[in-house]
């Protein structure tokens, strides 16, 4: 059986950690994307406010299967 997948990039954020930022991104994406197969963390960064970390951010490349 042949399959076709689409790859997109998403960014999640969290005030606590990069792990939570990743989970937030995938939890939100899974509400509208079906059959997510792979998530690859591409970049990690932080957003600063007044010289302090305000948010951890994770950029992910996500692939999901097209359905009929």
N, C-alpha and C positions, 0 to 999 in steps of 0.2 A: 504494500500500500504506500503510495506516494504522499508526502506531507509538504506543506508550505508554511514557513514561519516568517513573521515580521519582527524586526528589531527596532526598538525605540530607546530613547534615553529619558530617564526621569531623575528628579532630584528630591531627596527627602531631607527634612531638618529636624533637629531636636535640641532642646536646651541642655540635655544631659550627656549624650554620647553619640559617636558615629554609628555604633551598633543600633541604637534606638532610631537614629535617622534612617538607617537602612530598613529597619522593620516598618517604620512609618510609611516610607515610600512604597514598599511592597504591599502592605496592608491596604493602602488606599488604591493602588493600581489594580489589585486583585478584585476590587468591587466592580470594576467595569471591564477588565480584560480577563477572558477565560483561557484556561489552559496555559498559564505562564509556565515555561519549561526551564529557563535558565536566567539567573540574574548575576551579572558580573559587576563588581564595584570597580569603577574606572578612576574616580578621583575622590579625595577627601579634602575638605577645607573647613574653615570656620568663618563666621561673620562676627565682626568686632563692633563693639559700642563703647566709646570712651576708653579704648585700650584694653578692654576685657572681652572675653569670649561670650557672645550673646547666643550663638547657635552653632552647633556642629552640623555640617552638611555632607551628604553622600550622593555622588552622581553614579547612577547605575545604568548599565545597558541591559535591557530586558527583552527576552524573546518569548513570543507566544504563538501558538498554532492557530492558523486560520481554520474556521469551521465552515462546513457546507451550509 
